[in-house]
Amino acid sequence: MNIREIAIFKDLTETELSYIQEKLSIEEKIYKKGTNIFRVGEVSKDIYYLIKGSILVYKIDANGKRFIIKRFDKSEIFGEVYSYLGQAFDFSAVAETKSEILILHDFRKLFNYKLPNTFLKSYINLLSKKCLQLSLNNQITSQSSLRNKIVKYLILNQKNSLVKMDYSREEWSDILATTRPSLSRELSNMVDDGLIKIKEKSIEIIDLDKLAEII
């Protein structure tokens, strides 16, 4: 694929793009469903770009419970912070479906060269957005009760009081660090309390102001 399709490269001139491509070793790789892209504890100098497919980024807690950090099902870079810092991953990534991934090997060495300002600005913008997303995730998981976690998740992800559910109930429980039965029970309670309506692949918030009062 043309790496100009990746956000951090899209604003480069042809000369700048050619310069960067000369410095990078790039590989396209297919991962079968269930195959690990990387595991917790591994150190990688590479960054990854999902071309197509679906990737789950997760970690396992001390009790063996899986906690989903993020799902990538659209083209996006991942693993960039750990590559730059040269630190071990504190989470794992697995192909949820057959996935095609572009690997930019030894990405950190790129910063040993004189880089275009447009690239550096794009890279900082990428890191800033990732930090914001991490902050939003922390706002959810740091809530004191399961209901509060659900409410915070719904408020942060709602659009016109409707939340599109891209995750299965099992995956959603992993995101909220709870069990599927506990999640289902609390959602039923929230329906009974007149806070939400559950549809096939979405949740409708009945009264957004009332919901916000919970947290």
C-alpha positions as CSV (number, residue, x, y, z in Angstrom):
1,M,0.0,0.0,0.0
2,N,1.0,3.6,-0.4
3,I,2.1,4.9,3.1
4,R,0.6,8.3,2.2
5,E,-2.7,6.7,3.2
6,I,-1.4,6.8,6.8
7,A,-2.3,10.0,8.6
8,I,1.2,10.9,9.7
9,F,2.5,10.8,6.1
10,K,-0.4,12.2,4.2
11,D,0.8,15.9,4.2
12,L,4.3,15.2,3.0
13,T,5.6,16.2,-0.4
14,E,6.7,13.5,-2.8
15,T,10.4,14.4,-2.0
16,E,9.8,14.2,1.8
17,L,7.8,10.9,1.4
18,S,10.6,9.3,-0.7
19,Y,13.2,10.5,1.9
20,I,11.3,8.8,4.8
21,Q,10.6,5.6,2.8
22,E,14.4,5.3,2.2
23,K,14.9,5.2,6.0
24,L,12.2,2.7,6.8
25,S,11.8,-1.1,6.3
26,I,8.2,-1.8,5.6
27,E,6.3,-5.1,5.5
28,E,2.7,-6.1,4.8
29,K,1.7,-9.1,6.8
30,I,-1.5,-11.2,7.1
31,Y,-2.5,-12.4,10.6
32,K,-5.0,-15.2,10.9
33,K,-7.9,-15.0,13.4
34,G,-6.6,-15.6,16.9
35,T,-3.0,-14.8,16.0
36,N,-1.1,-12.5,18.4
37,I,0.5,-9.4,16.8
38,F,2.5,-8.9,20.0
39,R,2.3,-10.0,23.6
40,V,2.6,-8.2,27.0
41,G,6.3,-8.0,28.0
42,E,7.6,-8.0,24.5
43,V,9.8,-5.1,23.3
44,S,9.3,-4.0,19.7
45,K,10.9,-1.2,17.7
46,D,8.1,-1.5,15.1
47,I,4.8,0.3,14.7
48,Y,1.7,-1.2,13.2
49,Y,-1.0,0.0,10.8
50,L,-4.2,-1.9,10.4
51,I,-5.0,-2.1,6.7
52,K,-8.1,-4.2,7.1
53,G,-9.5,-6.6,9.6
54,S,-10.1,-6.2,13.4
55,I,-7.6,-6.1,16.3
56,L,-8.3,-6.4,20.0
57,V,-5.8,-4.7,22.4
58,Y,-6.2,-6.2,25.9
59,K,-4.6,-7.2,29.1
60,I,-5.2,-9.9,31.7
61,D,-5.4,-9.0,35.3
62,A,-4.1,-10.9,38.3
63,N,-7.3,-12.9,38.5
64,G,-7.1,-14.0,34.9
65,K,-9.9,-11.6,33.8
66,R,-9.4,-10.1,30.3
67,F,-9.7,-6.3,30.1
68,I,-10.2,-4.9,26.6
69,I,-8.4,-1.6,26.1
70,K,-9.5,-1.0,22.5
71,R,-10.7,-2.6,19.4
72,F,-9.3,-1.5,16.0
73,D,-11.6,-2.3,13.2
74,K,-10.7,0.7,10.9
75,S,-7.4,1.7,9.5
76,E,-5.3,3.1,12.3
77,I,-1.7,3.1,13.7
78,F,-1.1,1.2,17.0
79,G,2.0,0.4,19.1
80,E,3.7,3.8,18.3
81,V,4.4,4.9,21.9
82,Y,6.1,1.7,22.9
83,S,8.2,1.7,19.7
84,Y,9.4,5.2,20.3
85,L,10.2,4.6,24.0
86,G,11.7,1.2,23.5
87,Q,9.6,-0.2,26.4
88,A,7.9,-3.5,26.8
89,F,4.2,-3.7,26.0
90,D,2.0,-3.8,29.0
91,F,-0.8,-5.2,26.9
92,S,-1.3,-7.7,24.1
93,A,-2.8,-7.4,20.6
94,V,-4.6,-10.2,18.8
95,A,-6.3,-10.5,15.4
96,E,-10.0,-10.7,16.1
97,T,-10.5,-11.6,12.5
98,K,-8.2,-12.3,9.6
99,S,-6.2,-9.0,9.4
100,E,-3.8,-7.3,7.1
101,I,-1.2,-5.2,8.8
102,L,1.5,-2.9,7.6
103,I,4.6,-3.1,9.8
104,L,7.1,-0.2,9.9
105,H,10.2,-1.8,11.3
106,D,12.6,-0.1,13.7
107,F,10.4,3.1,13.5
108,R,12.3,4.9,16.2
109,K,15.5,5.2,14.1
110,L,13.6,7.5,11.9
111,F,14.0,10.2,14.5
112,N,17.7,10.0,14.2
113,Y,17.4,11.9,10.9
114,K,16.3,15.4,10.0
115,L,12.5,15.0,9.6
116,P,10.0,17.4,7.9
117,N,8.0,19.6,10.2
118,T,4.8,18.4,8.6
119,F,5.6,14.8,9.7
120,L,6.6,15.8,13.3
121,K,3.4,17.8,13.7
122,S,1.3,14.9,12.4
123,Y,3.0,12.5,14.8
124,I,2.5,14.8,17.8
125,N,-1.1,15.2,16.8
126,L,-1.5,11.4,16.7
127,L,0.1,11.0,20.2
128,S,-2.2,13.8,21.6
129,K,-5.3,12.1,20.3
130,K,-4.2,8.8,21.8
131,C,-3.6,10.5,25.2
132,L,-7.0,12.0,25.1
133,Q,-8.6,8.6,24.3
134,L,-6.7,7.1,27.2
135,S,-7.9,9.8,29.5
136,L,-11.5,9.1,28.4
137,N,-11.0,5.4,29.0
138,N,-9.7,6.1,32.5
139,Q,-12.7,8.2,33.2
140,I,-14.9,5.1,32.6
141,T,-12.8,2.5,34.5
142,S,-12.2,4.7,37.5
143,Q,-15.9,5.1,38.4
144,S,-16.9,3.7,41.8
145,S,-19.7,1.4,40.7
146,L,-20.7,-0.7,37.7
147,R,-23.7,1.5,37.1
148,N,-21.4,4.6,37.1
149,K,-19.1,2.9,34.6
150,I,-21.9,2.1,32.3
151,V,-23.3,5.6,32.6
152,K,-19.9,7.2,31.9
153,Y,-19.4,4.9,28.9
154,L,-22.8,5.8,27.5
155,I,-22.4,9.5,27.9
156,L,-18.9,9.6,26.3
157,N,-20.1,7.5,23.4
158,Q,-23.6,8.8,22.8
159,K,-24.6,10.8,19.7
160,N,-28.1,12.4,19.9
161,S,-28.8,10.1,22.9
162,L,-28.0,7.0,21.0
163,V,-25.0,4.7,21.6
164,K,-24.0,2.4,18.8
165,M,-22.9,-0.9,20.2
166,D,-20.0,-2.3,18.2
167,Y,-19.0,-4.7,21.0
168,S,-20.6,-7.9,22.1
169,R,-21.9,-8.1,25.6
170,E,-18.9,-10.2,26.6
171,E,-16.5,-7.7,25.1
172,W,-18.3,-4.8,26.7
173,S,-18.0,-6.5,30.1
174,D,-14.2,-6.9,29.5
175,I,-14.0,-3.1,28.8
176,L,-15.8,-2.3,32.0
177,A,-13.8,-4.9,34.0
178,T,-16.8,-6.8,35.1
179,T,-18.6,-10.1,34.2
180,R,-21.2,-10.5,31.5
181,P,-23.9,-11.6,34.0
182,S,-23.3,-8.5,36.2
183,L,-23.4,-6.2,33.2
184,S,-26.6,-7.8,31.8
185,R,-28.2,-7.5,35.3
186,E,-27.3,-3.9,35.7
187,L,-28.5,-3.0,32.2
188,S,-31.8,-4.7,32.9
189,N,-32.0,-2.6,36.2
190,M,-31.4,0.6,34.2
191,V,-34.1,-0.3,31.8
192,D,-36.5,-1.0,34.7
193,D,-35.5,2.4,36.1
194,G,-36.5,4.1,32.9
195,L,-32.9,5.3,32.1
196,I,-32.3,3.5,28.8
197,K,-33.9,1.3,26.1
198,I,-31.9,-1.5,24.7
199,K,-32.2,-2.1,21.0
200,E,-30.5,-4.8,18.8
201,K,-27.2,-3.0,18.2
202,S,-27.7,0.3,20.1
203,I,-28.8,1.7,23.4
204,E,-31.1,4.7,23.6
205,I,-30.7,7.1,26.5
206,I,-34.2,8.1,27.7
207,D,-33.1,11.3,29.6
208,L,-29.5,12.4,29.2
209,D,-29.7,14.9,32.0
210,K,-31.1,12.4,34.4
211,L,-28.4,9.9,33.4
212,A,-25.7,12.5,34.0
213,E,-26.9,13.1,37.5
214,I,-25.8,9.6,38.5
215,I,-22.1,10.5,38.2
